[in-house]
Amino acid sequence: MATKKQLSHAMYTVGLITALPKELAAVRAVLDEEHSKPGDFERHPRDKNHYVWGTIGAHNVVIASLPSGVYGLVSAATTASQFLSSIPHIRFGLMVGIGAGIPRENFDIRLGDVIVSKPEGDSPGVVQYDLGKIQNDDHFHRVGSLASPPDFLLTALGKLESEHLLQDSQIPNILLEMLQRYPALANPKNNRIPYVYQGAHNDILFSASAAHVESPGNQAGIVHLDQRADNVPRKTWDFLHSVLAWAQWLIWFLVVSPLKIVGKTTPEFVPSPGTAGMHGMMQAEICASCDSSKEIKRQPRSSTEPVIHYGVIVSGNLVVKDGVSRDKILQRIHPKCVCFEMEAAGLMRTFPCVVIRGVCDYANTHENDRWQNYAAAAAAAYAKELLLQVDPVDVLQAPSIRQIMEELTDKVSVTASNTEETKRDIQDLKKIALKEKFENWICAFEVSTVHNTAKRLRHKDTGKWLFEHNDYLSWKRTSKSSLWLYGKPGSGKTIISSTIIEDLRTSEVSMSSPVLYFYFAFNDNRRQSLDDAIRLLIYQLYFQSGVARDMLDLIATKANTSRETNTDLLCETFKTVVQGSGGAWILLDALDECQTRADLSANQGLLSWIQGLINSDINIRFLITSRPEFDIKSTLGKIANYLIDLSGASIDRDIEVYVSDSMSKHHGLRRWFSEEYEDLREEIKHNLTANADGM
């Protein structure tokens, strides 16, 4: 099996959402390529979605599906919110699946057609029919509003609509390609219905008032082989069944299959040998007891290709399966609505998108499941054709959905369900918007990778002496204290820094105050100045203190751009926010590699900034590592409460432990580890340790 491509999660810009497993299967089947889960993808702790990654045309897409067996507006809203919490950079979305077509006079809609949401008047293309007020004149007054899809997506929608006026849709070709790639969709096992056109004879429309009458022995519109007539012997039944199956297959092979190959018809279901009668009854059989006088006669179509309809989709938590109720809702809501479904309104609150539905029934009592798979496939095929019309440059230049929702936050009314979970999801969206404003304002360079690298380089048995050192223990116990660790180049200061950070994080002290850190580096221009350090310290403080986050959200919201955040403002901001948070632990590594440490102007020099905070009344515990250079020694030698020299016996013991372990693991030295060579080993170890000279 070929290895799947793996991309960074940041490269995925299009979100597709499905509600049912059969819809997810259809969308996966039209992917040009399915990818492995991105290695850098980190799911939000509250995100319960399942994701499928892949490509359609020039777009990298990610598919999310609602939890199995849980449908409706709240589930859709929760899925969308969790989607954006884990993948906030998505530019736009499509909701793809099945729905009920709404037939009316002068509007010819058939099972298997495709319905696409399109804004009309004050509607973004989707209307929630169970959220509003019924007024005295029986007029329905909608409450709240839903977000419209982005303009560039509507432009592509209009372009595709005009394209279909000039030439045929590509849906039949996409469906045929889908079945060629996944033959199991055309010939499924376990009595499942194939993802192919089900035939005009299975598309019977009754008037709204014509209630379905159940035929004797018919359960849910599905018939199995053991439901044969009792007066037919089993051997006779099996023989007739086999003859019928082979006859159907032969007709399909000789007549229908060649037409499909040249593109003359949409793929249509024909049973494989041995499967006849296992994919559900004909609708004429299901509705055999219904009043045939109430059947609405329609002209046969010249083609089996799906017709695409654009208009307003009505959405709500109720399943509508009655023609009279259906028409009453339409009169109150929007008489020109073209589709009923159950998820889109929940989605549009937090995930503005285009909704694509394959028609699987007419929202009446004559419903059966026969058309659902083909309708899902037709909707997925249209979604692919639409994406092929969307310019990838427009997508990259477009704002993310969370940026769009930020602009709409003040306008969005409470249209979501009153459940606590949905309320939390809406709050999450607001937090995402505020977080993005803060990140744009602070422009910090994340150094967690530097910290993680230093952590990995530490030998597990080194550095233990430090945690037993009296000065280190006193520093941890004393408020408003500072500790300076100094040593020559290569003495392990950075690795010791990472060890101290982990010690602070895992001890009780971190429960009361945030642990902040910064690693200076002469070979990285993003890690050389006080400005660089203070930005990252503020960034870390934002995520460790709720008080700091609230203060910084307010500051960032009032600031126009990051250009306002000069070093003076950053220093004052940090001082104010860290004081409001009750103090902090601050570790600064490799102070000697900072290029602005000696600037004596207010808040520009790192040393003067440190001195100012130490002399303030804020409960800050500083730990600083550096070489003992003159300017650093002159300042920290006077103001630091505790000093530890990273040389001498303790460091030598660490080097000896490291050398000994390295020798034992070295393939070429294993033969010297017998008892007779013990003196030689000790001599090698001693010489290496001595020549290391504390490094």
C-alpha positions in Angstrom: 0.0 0.0 0.0 1.4 3.4 -1.0 2.4 5.7 1.9 -0.1 8.6 2.3 1.2 12.1 2.0 1.6 14.1 5.2 1.4 17.9 5.3 1.5 20.5 8.1 -2.0 21.2 9.5 -1.4 24.9 8.6 -1.7 24.0 4.9 -5.3 23.0 5.1 -7.7 25.8 4.3 -11.0 24.3 3.4 -13.3 22.6 6.0 -16.0 20.0 5.0 -18.6 18.9 7.5 -20.9 15.9 7.2 -23.5 14.5 9.6 -23.9 10.9 8.7 -21.3 8.1 8.1 -22.8 7.6 4.6 -22.2 11.3 3.8 -18.6 11.0 5.1 -18.0 8.0 2.9 -19.2 9.9 -0.2 -17.0 12.9 0.5 -14.0 10.8 1.1 -14.7 9.0 -2.2 -14.4 12.2 -4.2 -11.1 13.2 -2.7 -8.3 13.3 -5.3 -5.9 12.1 -2.5 -6.3 11.2 1.1 -3.5 12.3 3.5 -2.2 11.0 6.8 -2.9 13.1 9.9 -0.5 16.0 10.1 2.4 15.3 12.4 2.1 18.8 14.0 -1.7 18.7 14.5 -2.7 19.1 18.2 -6.3 18.6 18.9 -8.0 21.1 21.4 -8.7 19.3 24.7 -12.5 19.7 24.2 -12.4 18.7 20.5 -14.1 15.3 20.1 -14.3 15.4 16.2 -12.9 12.8 13.9 -10.9 14.3 11.0 -10.0 13.1 7.5 -7.4 15.0 5.6 -6.9 15.1 1.8 -6.9 17.1 -1.5 -9.5 18.2 -4.0 -8.0 20.0 -7.0 -5.6 22.7 -5.7 -7.1 22.7 -2.2 -6.1 20.9 0.9 -9.3 20.0 2.7 -10.1 18.5 6.1 -13.4 16.7 6.7 -15.1 16.6 10.1 -18.1 14.4 10.9 -20.8 14.8 13.6 -20.7 12.1 16.4 -22.4 9.0 15.2 -26.1 8.9 16.2 -26.2 12.5 17.4 -27.7 15.0 14.9 -29.4 18.4 14.9 -28.5 22.0 15.4 -26.7 21.7 18.7 -24.5 18.8 17.5 -23.6 20.7 14.3 -22.8 23.9 16.3 -20.6 22.0 18.7 -18.8 20.2 15.9 -18.1 23.5 14.1 -16.9 25.2 17.3 -14.6 22.4 18.2 -13.4 22.3 14.5 -12.3 25.9 14.8 -10.7 25.5 18.2 -8.3 22.9 16.7 -8.0 24.3 13.1 -8.6 28.0 13.4 -7.0 29.0 10.1 -9.7 27.4 7.9 -10.9 30.0 5.3 -14.3 28.6 4.4 -16.5 25.5 4.7 -19.0 23.3 3.0 -21.7 21.3 4.7 -22.3 18.3 2.5 -25.0 15.6 2.9 -28.6 14.7 2.3 -31.9 16.6 2.8 -35.5 16.7 1.8 -36.5 18.4 -1.4 -39.6 20.6 -1.3 -41.8 20.1 -4.4 -44.2 22.8 -5.5 -45.9 24.0 -8.6 -43.6 25.2 -11.4 -40.6 23.8 -9.5 -39.5 20.4 -10.7 -37.4 18.7 -8.1 -36.6 15.0 -8.2 -34.9 12.5 -5.9 -31.1 12.6 -6.5 -31.1 16.3 -7.5 -28.7 18.6 -5.7 -29.7 21.7 -3.6 -27.3 24.5 -2.9 -27.9 27.2 -0.3 -27.9 30.7 -1.9 -28.5 34.0 -0.1 -31.8 35.6 -0.9 -33.0 38.9 0.7 -32.0 39.1 4.3 -31.3 35.3 4.4 -27.8 34.0 4.1 -29.2 30.9 2.3 -30.3 29.1 5.5 -33.3 29.8 7.7 -34.0 28.2 11.1 -37.7 27.4 11.2 -38.0 26.6 14.9 -36.5 29.8 16.3 -38.8 32.7 16.3 -42.3 34.0 17.2 -45.7 33.2 15.7 -47.5 36.6 15.5 -51.3 37.3 15.6 -51.7 37.0 11.8 -49.9 33.6 11.9 -46.9 35.2 10.4 -43.5 33.8 11.6 -41.1 36.4 12.9 -37.5 35.1 12.9 -35.2 35.9 15.9 -31.5 36.2 15.5 -29.3 36.0 12.4 -27.0 33.6 10.7 -23.6 34.4 9.1 -23.3 34.5 5.3 -20.7 32.6 3.3 -17.6 34.6 2.3 -17.9 36.6 -0.9 -15.3 34.8 -2.9 -17.2 31.5 -2.3 -20.4 33.1 -3.5 -18.5 34.3 -6.6 -17.4 30.8 -7.4 -20.9 29.6 -6.8 -22.3 32.1 -9.4 -19.5 31.2 -11.8 -20.4 27.5 -11.6 -24.1 28.2 -11.9 -23.5 30.1 -15.2 -21.1 27.4 -16.3 -24.0 24.9 -16.1 -26.1 27.1 -18.4 -23.4 26.7 -21.1 -22.5 23.0 -20.6 -23.3 19.9 -18.7 -22.3 19.5 -15.1 -19.2 17.3 -14.3 -21.2 15.4 -11.6 -21.8 12.3 -13.7 -18.1 12.1 -14.5 -17.1 12.6 -10.9 -19.6 9.9 -9.8 -18.3 7.4 -12.4 -14.7 8.1 -11.3 -15.8 7.6 -7.7 -17.3 4.1 -8.5 -14.2 3.1 -10.5 -11.9 3.9 -7.5 -14.3 2.4 -5.0 -16.2 -0.5 -6.6 -17.7 -1.5 -3.2 -19.9 1.7 -3.4 -21.5 0.2 -6.5 -21.8 -3.3 -5.3 -21.9 -3.2 -1.5 -22.3 -6.1 0.8 -24.6 -6.8 3.8 -27.8 -5.7 2.0 -26.6 -2.1 1.8 -27.9 0.2 -1.0 -25.4 1.2 -3.6 -24.2 4.8 -4.2 -25.9 4.9 -7.7 -29.0 6.4 -9.4 -32.0 4.4 -8.2 -34.3 4.9 -11.2 -37.2 7.1 -12.0 -39.6 4.2 -11.1 -38.5 4.6 -7.5 -39.3 8.4 -7.5 -43.0 8.7 -6.9 -44.4 12.0 -5.7 -47.8 12.3 -3.9 -49.8 15.4 -3.0 -49.2 16.8 0.5 -52.4 15.5 1.9 -51.8 11.9 0.7 -50.7 9.9 3.8 -48.7 6.8 3.3 -50.5 3.5 3.9 -48.2 0.7 5.0 -48.4 -2.4 2.8 -48.8 -5.8 4.6 -45.5 -7.4 5.5 -43.5 -4.3 4.6 -41.2 -3.1 7.3 -39.3 0.2 6.8 -39.2 -0.3 3.1 -36.5 -3.1 3.2 -37.1 -6.6 2.1 -34.8 -9.6 2.6 -34.6 -13.0 0.9 -36.4 -14.7 3.8 -39.4 -12.4 3.2 -40.5 -14.4 0.2 -44.1 -15.7 -0.3 -44.9 -18.6 2.0 -46.4 -20.7 -0.8 -43.2 -20.7 -2.9 -40.9 -23.6 -2.1 -37.4 -22.5 -1.0 -35.7 -24.4 -3.9 -38.0 -22.8 -6.4 -37.5 -19.4 -4.9 -33.7 -19.7 -4.9 -33.7 -20.9 -8.5 -35.9 -18.0 -9.7 -33.8 -15.6 -7.7 -30.5 -16.8 -9.4 -32.0 -16.7 -12.9 -33.3 -13.1 -12.3 -30.0 -12.0 -10.9 -28.0 -13.3 -13.8 -30.5 -11.8 -16.3 -30.3 -8.4 -14.7 -26.5 -8.5 -14.7 -26.3 -9.6 -18.3 -28.6 -6.8 -19.5 -26.5 -4.2 -17.5 -23.2 -5.6 -18.9 -24.4 -5.6 -22.6 -26.5 -2.4 -22.7 -26.1 0.0 -19.8 -22.4 -0.4 -19.1 -21.2 0.8 -22.6 -23.4 3.9 -22.3 -21.8 4.7 -19.0 -18.3 4.4 -20.4 -19.1 7.0 -23.1 -20.7 9.3 -20.5 -24.3 9.0 -21.8 -25.9 8.3 -18.4 -25.4 8.6 -14.7 -24.3 5.4 -12.9 -27.4 3.5 -12.0 -27.9 0.5 -9.7 -27.8 -3.0 -11.2 -27.4 -5.9 -8.9 -24.4 -8.2 -9.2 -25.1 -11.9 -9.6 -26.5 -13.3 -6.3 -27.7 -9.9 -4.9 -31.0 -9.4 -6.6 -33.8 -8.2 -4.3 -31.4 -7.4 -1.4 -31.3 -3.6 -1.8 -34.8 -2.7 -0.8 -38.2 -2.8 -2.4 -39.3 -0.7 -5.4 -41.3 2.3 -4.3 -44.3 1.0 -6.1 -44.2 -2.0 -3.8 -43.7 0.2 -0.7 -46.6 2.5 -1.7 -48.8 -0.3 -3.1 -51.6 0.5 -0.6 -51.4 4.3 -1.0 -54.1 6.2 -2.9 -52.8 6.2 -6.5 -55.2 9.0 -7.4 -53.2 11.4 -5.3 -49.9 10.7 -7.2 -48.6 13.7 -9.0 -47.8 12.8 -12.6 -44.6 14.4 -13.9 -43.0 14.4 -17.3 -40.1 12.0 -17.6 -36.7 13.7 -17.8 -34.5 13.2 -20.8 -31.5 12.5 -18.6 -30.7 10.8 -15.3 -28.2 13.5 -14.4 -28.9 15.4 -11.2 -30.4 18.9 -11.7 -28.9 21.5 -9.4 -31.2 23.9 -7.6 -30.2 27.1 -5.8 -32.2 28.7 -3.0 -33.0 29.0 0.7 -32.7 25.9 2.9 -34.8 25.6 6.0 -33.2 24.0 9.0 -34.3 22.9 12.5 -34.2 20.3 15.2 -37.5 18.6 14.1 -37.7 15.8 11.6 -40.4 16.8 9.0 -42.1 13.7 7.5 -45.5 15.0 6.8 -46.5 17.0 3.6 -49.2 19.1 5.3 -46.9 20.2 8.2 -44.1 20.8 5.6 -46.2 23.2 3.6 -47.5 25.0 6.8 -43.9 25.7 7.9 -43.0 27.0 4.4 -45.9 29.4 4.4 -44.7 30.9 7.7 -41.0 30.9 7.0 -40.1 31.4 3.4 -42.5 30.1 0.6 -39.6 29.7 -1.8 -37.5 27.4 0.3 -36.2 24.4 -1.6 -35.0 22.0 1.1 -35.5 20.8 4.7 -32.6 19.5 6.8 -31.4 19.4 10.4 -27.9 20.7 10.8 -27.1 23.8 8.7 -28.5 26.5 11.0 -26.4 25.2 13.9 -23.4 25.3 11.6 -24.0 28.8 10.2 -23.8 30.4 13.6 -20.1 29.6 14.0 -19.0 28.3 10.6 -20.4 30.4 7.7 -20.5 28.1 4.7 -22.4 26.9 1.6 -24.7 24.0 2.3 -25.0 21.3 -0.3 -27.8 18.7 0.0 -28.6 15.7 -2.2 -32.4 15.1 -2.3 -33.3 11.8 -0.7 -37.0 12.3 0.0 -39.8 14.9 -0.1 -40.4 15.5 3.7 -43.6 13.5 3.5 -44.9 10.2 4.9 -43.8 8.2 1.8 -40.1 8.4 2.9 -37.7 5.5 2.5 -33.9 5.1 2.6 -33.4 4.0 -1.0 -32.1 7.3 -2.3 -29.9 8.4 0.7 -26.6 7.0 -0.5 -26.9 8.3 -4.1 -28.1 11.7 -2.8 -25.0 11.9 -0.6 -22.8 11.0 -3.6 -24.4 13.6 -5.8 -23.9 16.3 -3.1 -20.2 15.3 -2.7 -19.7 15.4 -6.4 -21.1 18.9 -6.6 -18.9 20.0 -3.7 -15.9 18.8 -5.6 -17.0 20.6 -8.8 -17.5 23.8 -6.8 -14.1 23.6 -5.2 -12.5 23.2 -8.6 -14.0 26.6 -9.4 -12.6 28.3 -6.3 -9.3 30.1 -7.0 -6.7 28.9 -4.4 -5.2 32.4 -4.4 -8.5 33.9 -3.3 -8.6 31.3 -0.5 -5.1 32.1 0.8 -5.8 35.9 0.7 -9.2 35.5 2.5 -9.5 36.0 6.3 -9.9 32.9 8.4 -13.4 31.9 9.6 -12.4 33.0 13.1 -11.5 36.4 11.8 -14.9 36.7 10.1 -16.6 35.6 13.3 -14.7 38.2 15.3 -16.2 40.9 13.1 -19.7 39.4 13.7 -19.4 38.8 17.4 -21.2 41.9 18.4 -23.9 41.3 15.8 -24.7 37.7 16.5 -27.8 37.2 18.6 -28.5 34.3 20.8 -29.6 31.9 18.1 -28.0 28.8 19.5 -29.6 26.3 21.8 -29.7 27.2 25.5 -27.6 24.3 26.5 -24.6 25.0 28.6 -22.3 23.3 26.1 -23.3 25.5 23.2 -22.9 28.6 25.4 -19.3 27.5 26.2 -18.7 26.9 22.5 -19.7 30.5 21.7 -17.5 31.8 24.5 -14.6 29.7 23.0 -15.1 31.6 19.7 -14.9 34.9 21.4 -11.7 33.8 23.2 -10.2 32.7 19.9 -10.9 36.1 18.4 -9.4 37.9 21.5 -6.4 35.5 21.4 -5.7 36.3 17.8 -5.8 40.0 18.5 -3.4 39.5 21.3 -1.0 37.4 19.2 -1.1 40.0 16.4 -0.3 42.7 18.9 2.5 41.0 20.8 4.3 39.4 17.8 6.3 37.0 20.0 8.6 34.3 18.8 7.9 31.0 20.5 11.0 29.3 22.0 9.4 26.1 23.4 11.4 24.1 20.8 14.6 25.5 22.2 13.5 24.5 25.7 12.5 21.0 24.6 15.8 20.5 22.8 17.7 21.4 25.9 15.6 19.1 28.0 16.3 16.2 25.6 20.1 16.8 25.8 20.2 16.5 29.6 21.6 13.2 30.9 19.1 11.8 33.5 21.6 11.5 36.3 23.3 14.9 36.0 22.4 18.2 37.7 20.9 16.6 40.8 23.4 18.4 43.0 21.8 21.7 42.2 18.4 20.8 43.7 20.1 20.0 47.0 22.3 23.2 47.0 21.5 25.4 49.9 21.4 28.6 47.8 19.0 27.1 45.3 16.6 25.9 48.1 16.8 29.3 49.8 16.0 31.1 46.6 12.9 28.9 46.1 11.7 29.6 49.6 12.4 33.4 49.6 10.0 35.9 48.1 11.4 38.7 45.9 14.8 36.9 45.5 17.3 36.4 42.7 19.8 33.7 41.9 22.7 34.0 39.4 24.3 30.9 38.0 27.5 31.7 36.2 30.0 29.6 34.4 32.4 29.3 31.4 31.2 28.6 27.8 30.0 25.0 27.5 29.5 24.4 31.3 25.9 23.3 30.7 24.1 26.5 31.7 21.3 26.1 29.1 20.7 22.4 30.0 20.6 23.3 33.7 18.1 26.1 32.9 15.8 23.7 31.2 16.1 21.3 34.2 15.2 24.2 36.6 12.2 25.2 34.6 10.8 21.6 34.7 11.5 21.5 38.5 9.5 24.7 39.0 6.7 23.5 36.8 6.3 20.2 38.6 6.5 21.6 42.1 3.8 23.3 44.1 5.4 26.8 43.7 4.1 27.0 40.1 0.5 26.7 41.4 0.7 30.2 42.9 2.8 32.0 40.3 3.5 31.6 36.6 6.8 30.2 35.4 8.2 32.3 32.6 11.5 31.8 30.7 13.6 33.1 27.8 16.7 31.7 26.1 19.0 34.3 24.5 21.2 33.2 21.6 23.8 35.1 19.6 23.0 33.0 16.4 19.3 33.8 16.3 18.3 37.5 15.8 14.9 36.8 17.3 16.5 36.0 20.7 19.0 38.8 21.2 17.3 41.8 22.8 15.2 42.9 25.8 12.4 43.5 23.3 12.4 39.9 22.2 12.5 38.6 25.7 9.7 40.8 27.1 7.4 39.9 24.2 7.7 36.2 24.9 7.4 36.7 28.7 4.2 38.5 28.2 3.0 35.8 25.7 3.7 33.1 28.3 2.0 35.1 31.0 -1.2 35.4 28.9 -1.6 31.6 28.9 -0.7 31.0 32.5 -2.8 33.6 34.3 -6.5 34.3 33.9 -6.0 37.8 35.4 -3.2 38.5 33.0 -5.2 37.3 30.1 -8.1 39.6 30.9 -5.8 42.6 31.2 -3.9 41.8 28.0 -7.1 41.2 26.0 -8.2 44.7 27.0 -4.8 46.2 26.1 -4.5 44.4 22.8 -8.1 45.3 21.8 -7.4 49.0 22.3 -4.1 48.9 20.5 -4.3 49.3 16.7 -1.2 47.5 15.5 1.9 45.9 16.8 3.9 49.0 15.8 2.6 50.7 18.9 4.3 48.1 21.1 7.7 49.7 21.5 10.1 48.5 24.3 9.0 51.1 26.8 5.3 50.2 26.4 6.2 46.5 26.6 8.1 46.9 29.9 5.4 49.0 31.5 2.8 46.5 30.3 4.7 43.5 31.7 5.2 45.3 35.1 1.5 46.1 35.4 0.3 42.7 34.3 2.7 40.6 36.4 1.9 42.7 39.4 -1.8 42.1 38.8 -1.1 38.3 38.6 0.6 38.3 42.0 4.2 37.9 40.8 6.1 35.3 38.7 9.1 33.1 38.4 11.4 34.4 35.6 14.3 32.4 34.2 16.7 34.2 31.7 19.3 31.9 30.1 22.6 33.1 28.5 22.3 36.7 29.5 25.7 37.3 28.0 24.3 36.7 24.5 21.8 39.6 24.8 22.8 42.4 22.5 21.0 45.2 24.5 22.0 44.3 28.1 24.2 47.3 28.7 22.0 50.1 27.3 21.6 52.5 30.2 18.5 54.3 28.8 15.2 53.8 30.6 13.8 50.3 29.9 16.2 49.7 27.0 19.0 47.8 28.7 18.3 44.3 30.0 20.4 44.8 33.1 18.7 48.0 34.1 15.3 46.4 33.5 16.2 43.5 35.8 17.5 45.8 38.4 14.3 47.9 38.3 12.1 44.8 38.8 14.3 43.5 41.6 14.1 46.8 43.4 10.3 47.0 42.9 7.7 45.7 45.4 6.5 43.0 42.9 7.0 39.4 44.0 9.4 38.2 41.3 11.9 35.5 41.7 14.7 35.8 39.0 17.0 33.0 38.0 19.7 34.1 35.6 22.5 32.2 33.9 25.5 33.7 32.0 29.2 33.8 31.6 30.8 36.0 34.3 31.4 38.9 32.0 32.4 42.3 33.6 29.1 44.3 33.1 27.0 41.3 34.2 29.1 40.6 37.2 29.2 44.3 38.2 25.4 44.4 38.3 24.3 41.0 39.4 27.2 40.6 41.8 25.6 43.5 43.8 21.9 42.8 43.5 21.5 39.0 43.3 20.7 37.4 46.6 22.4 34.1 45.7 25.2 33.1 43.4 26.3 29.7 42.3 29.5 29.0 40.4 29.0 26.3 37.7 32.5 24.9 38.1 34.4 22.7 40.5 33.6 19.3 41.9 29.8 19.3 41.2 30.2 20.0 37.5 33.1 17.5 37.3 30.9 14.8 38.8 28.2 15.5 36.2 30.9 15.2 33.5 32.2 12.0 35.0 28.6 10.5 35.0 28.1 11.5 31.4 31.5 10.1 30.3 31.0 6.9 32.1 27.6 6.3 30.6 28.7 7.3 27.1 31.6 4.8 27.4 29.4 2.0 28.4 27.1 2.6 25.4 29.9 3.1 22.9 30.1 0.0 20.6 33.9 0.3 20.2 34.6 0.4 23.9 32.4 -2.5 25.1 35.3 -5.0 25.0 37.2 -2.9 27.7 34.4 -3.4 30.2 35.6 -6.7 31.6 37.1 -6.8 35.1 40.7 -7.0 33.9 40.5 -3.6 32.2 38.9 -1.7 35.2 42.1 0.4 35.8 42.3 1.3 32.2 38.7 2.4 32.1 39.2 4.6 35.2 42.3 6.2 33.6 40.3 7.0 30.4 37.4 8.4 32.4 39.8 10.5 34.5 41.6 11.9 31.5 38.4 12.8 29.7 37.0 14.5 32.7 40.1 16.4 33.5 40.6 17.5 29.9 36.9 18.6 29.7 37.9 21.5 32.1 34.4 21.9 33.3 32.8 21.8 29.9 
